[in-house]
Amino acid sequence: LGGFGLDKVQTANLSAYVEMLPAPRPPTRDAQTVARGKKVFDSAEAGCRSCHDGVNYADGEKHKFSGTLAESDTPSLIGLSASAPYFHDGSAATLEALLRDRGAVHGMGDASKLSDKQVAELITFLETL
């Protein structure tokens, strides 16, 4: 954004600061709804696991996208409920907007195949990560 970057001392100080921040506390949600949402997340229909896999819910790979960002690494979903707005450009204010409106713009899986109930359950699961 027009800056000059960080020197080694500034980088070390920033790193120390970020590492001392407490982990976000995900909200508590109904366990049965969370379990149903996890099933949606894991399903081939939703396609979430194709990129958001592993313990950090990220595959560590770069993917090509449409829109304003040609390529990006898969972000971790840990702490997702505390990180709105979503996407690199903040174009999705909520998880529902991310899944329903903005995901296709950015080349994510197609949530249009999911029912409203499935989307709600998926959001509930995502909020607990």
N, C-alpha and C positions, 0 to 999 in steps of 0.2 A: 504494500500500500504506500509505496514511495519512501519507505524507510531505508536504513543503511545496513540492516542486519544486526546480529548480536555478536559481541566478542566472546571469548572463552569464559571470562568471569561472569558476564551477564547471562550466558547460557547456563552455567553452573548454578547461579543464583535462581534463575527461573525454574530450572529442574528441581532444585531443593524445595522451592515453594510449592510447585505442583505436587510433588511426592508427599508433602506433609498435609495436603488437603484431605479431609475425611471423605471416604467413599460415599457416593450418594446412597440414601436409604430408599429403596423402592417401596411404593405403597403396598399395603396388605390388601389382597383381593380374595374373593371367594375361590377356594381351592378347586372346586369342581369346574368352575368357569375357566380358571387358569389351565387345568388339565385339558379341557376341550380346545382352548386356544393353542396349546402346545401341539395338539394333534393337527390343527390347521397349519401351524407353522411348519411342522414336519412333513406335511402332505406334498405330493408332487403337484397337485392342483395349485397350491399357493406358490410353490417354488422358492420359498425363503432360504431353505438350506443349501440351495445351489451356490449361494455366495456367503450367507451368514451361518457358517458351520464352525464346529470346534468349541473349545471352552470359552473363548471370547466372542463367539458368534460372529466371526470374521474369518475369511479364508486366506487373508494375507496376500491376495493377488490384485492386480490392476484389471479394471474392466472398462471397456469402451462404452460411452454413453452418448445419447443425443442431447440436444440443447446447448447450454452455455459451457458445459464441461465435457471436453472430449474424452478424457480418461481419468479414473480415480481409483484409489485403493478402497477396498471394502471396509467401511467403518465398523467398529465393534458396536454391538447393541447393548452392552453393559451400561447401565445408568441412563438408558434411553428416555425414561419418563422425566428425567431432570435436564434434558438437553434441547428442548424446543426453543426456537423453531428448527426445522429439519432441512437437510440438504446443505450443500456448500453455500448456497445463495439465500438460505432462510425462506425459501418459497413455500414451504409447507408448515403452517402454523401449528397444526395438530397431527397426531398419528392418523386420525381418520383422513385428513387432507392428504397426508403422505400416501396412504394406501388407495384412496379413492380418486384423488384429483391429480396429484403431482408425480406419482410413481412412474406412470407410463411416459411422461415427459422426459424423465431422467433415465429411462431404459430399464427400470426395475421390473419384477414379475408383474403379471396382470391380475390385479385383485378384482377385476370386473367379473371374473369367474366365480367369485365368492358371494354367498348370500350376505344380507345385512347382519344376520346372527353370527355367521362365521367371522366377519370383519370385527364385530364387537368382541367376540371371544379372542380373536387374535390380538386385538389391542390390549385386552385385559392381560394376556400372557406377556406381551411385550413390555407392559408397564412394570412387571415384576422382575425384570432382568437387572 
